[in-house]
Amino acid sequence: TVNYEWLQLLKYEVGQFYKSHGDFIEADVEYPAGPRILTFYMYLNDVEKGGGTDFTDLGITVTPKRGRAALWANCLNEDPYRIEPSTNHAALPVEKGVKYGANAWIH
């Protein structure tokens, strides 16, 4: 069983964003690897303006900076088959420059 997904590379140009969402996929609980338990997101460059990752329920925004990374749980610690709703997040719009990132999902 593979316990991670391939690294996903992302590019956001001015005006691009991703609305608030969680990374837990309910259908994954049926697969041998199980659901995504962790997300590891790496910021690959400095963004001139905007492009942060906003954790709406936590009141935290991670500013993109080359070499910075964020790690968060997608499921409850006491039950990895139940979603952790407090880590819903959004990729805020890039206002100036370009944003490059990479994420890894660990099952």
C-alpha positions, 0 to 999 in steps of 0.5 A: 500500500502506498501511503502518499500521493505524488508531489503536486506542483502548483503555479498561481498567476495574478488573480488566481486563487483556490477557494476554501476547502479541506483536503480530506476526501471521504471516499478515500476511507474505503481504500487500503491507504485510507484518507489523507491524514496530513498535507505538507505544503512547500512554498517555492518562491517569494511572492511579491504580493498576496498568495497566502494560505488562509486557514479561515477557521483558525485565523492564520494566514501563511505568507508565501516565502521561498523555503517555508513549509506548512504541515496540517492535519486533515483528520481528527487525531483520535479518529483518522477516518473523520474530517478535521474541519478546522484546517479548511484553507484557501489559497488567496489571490496572487496580487503581484508576481507569481506563486509556485508551490508543491504539496504532498498528501500523506495517507 
